[in-house]
Amino acid sequence: MADIEQGNQTSITEFILLGFEELVDLQIFLFLLFLVIYIVTVAGNILIVVLIVADQHLHTPMYLFLGNLSCLETCYTSTILPRMLASFLTGDRTISFSGCIAQFYFFGFLVTVECYLLSAMSYDRYLAICKPLNYAAIMNNAICSQLAAGSWLAGFLVSIIIIFLMSQLTFCGPSIIDHFFCDFTPIIKLSCSDTHVMELVTSMLTFITTLPPFLLTLATYVYIISTILRIPSTNGKQKAFSTCSSHLIVVTVFYGAIMIVYMLSASGMDLMMTVLYSVVPPTMNPVIYSLRNKEIKAALRRLNVWTLFTKNNMFVFLP
Ligand SMILES: *[C@@H]1O[C@H](CO)[C@@H](O)[C@H](O)[C@H]1NC(C)=O
C-alpha cells in the first residue's frame, strides 16, 4: 500500500473529541445522566456475573453465555463512558492518538464478540425449544465452552486486522473528531492517506464476519417462533416463549439500535442516535433479565446481598 511508503509522518499526536460540544450549558446535567447510566450498567452487569458464578442452579449453557455477555457489556461501557464523563467534568476534550486507537480497538472487538455470543445464545435457545430431546446431547459443557471461546477469538482476530490496517494510515490534521468516542468512520475521515483500500477491506471484513452470526440469529428465531406457534396449548406456548423472551429482547435491542443508526448515518449521523447504540444496549441487558427472568430473580433472593440492594433503592432489580 502506498500509505506505508509515506513512513511515520504522523504529525498528529492527539485528537479532539467534540462530543456534545453544542450542549455547553448542559454539561453538568449530561455528566450526572451518563454517570447514573454508567453506574447502573456496571452494577447490574457485575451483579449478573456474580449471581451466575456463585449460584450452582445457573450453571447451564444459557446462563454461562449470559455471564459472558454481562462481562462483555461491562467492558464495553467502560471503553466509552468514563472517557466521556471525564470530558464533561473537566472540559478537556483531547485524546491521545494511541488512546483513540485503543478505544476503537476495544469497541470493535467487543461489538464483534457480542454478535457471536448473541448467535451462540440463540442457537442454544433453538436447541432447547425446537430440539428438546437432543438438547443435552448437543449443548454439553465442551460445546458451550467452545462456542464462548470461539466468540471471543473471532472478535479478537477481526479487530486486530482492522487495527493493523488503521495503524498504516497517516494523519496530518485536522484533528477534530465530531463524535463522542473514536469510532471507525470519524477516524478514517481525518486521515490524509488514501483510505479507499482500507475502507473496502474493512467493509468486506465486517460484512463477512458479522453477517453469518446475524443470519444465524435471525434463522433460529424464525424456527423458534414457528415452533412455538405450533404448540397447541396456550400454557405450553407461554412456557416455551418465556425461556427465550429475554434473549429475544436483548437481540432486538442490539440489532435494532445498530440498524437505526446505520440507516440514519446515510443521512448524516445524529449524535444522540449514536448514544442509542453505544450506550443503551448494555444498560438494557441486566434490566431485561432481572425483570423478566424467574431463575435470575430466584437466584437474587438466594443471594444475601439482595437485601443490601433493596435497601440502596436499586429499583431496577425489583421483581
Ligand atoms: C463464559 O463461558 C464459559 C464457557 O461456557 C464459562 O466457563 C464461563 O464461566 C463464562 N463466564 C461467565 C462470567 O459466566
The ligand as an SDF file (V2000), in Angstrom:
LIG
                    3D

 14 14  0  0  0  0  0  0  0  0999 V2000
  -18.2350  -17.7820   29.9510 C   0  0  0  0  0  0  0  0  0  0  0  0
  -18.4180  -19.0240   29.2860 O   0  0  0  0  0  0  0  0  0  0  0  0
  -17.5520  -20.0620   29.6920 C   0  0  0  0  0  0  0  0  0  0  0  0
  -17.7930  -21.2440   28.8040 C   0  0  0  0  0  0  0  0  0  0  0  0
  -19.0990  -21.6760   28.8220 O   0  0  0  0  0  0  0  0  0  0  0  0
  -17.7990  -20.3610   31.1700 C   0  0  0  0  0  0  0  0  0  0  0  0
  -16.9560  -21.4010   31.6000 O   0  0  0  0  0  0  0  0  0  0  0  0
  -17.5730  -19.1150   31.9920 C   0  0  0  0  0  0  0  0  0  0  0  0
  -17.8760  -19.3430   33.3290 O   0  0  0  0  0  0  0  0  0  0  0  0
  -18.4410  -17.9850   31.4570 C   0  0  0  0  0  0  0  0  0  0  0  0
  -18.1300  -16.7630   32.1810 N   0  0  0  0  0  0  0  0  0  0  0  0
  -19.0140  -16.1480   32.9680 C   0  0  0  0  0  0  0  0  0  0  0  0
  -18.5430  -14.9530   33.6840 C   0  0  0  0  0  0  0  0  0  0  0  0
  -20.1560  -16.5320   33.0940 O   0  0  0  0  0  0  0  0  0  0  0  0
  1  2  1  0
  1 10  1  0
  2  3  1  0
  3  4  1  0
  3  6  1  0
  4  5  1  0
  6  7  1  0
  6  8  1  0
  8  9  1  0
  8 10  1  0
 10 11  1  0
 11 12  1  0
 12 13  1  0
 12 14  2  0
M  END
$$$$
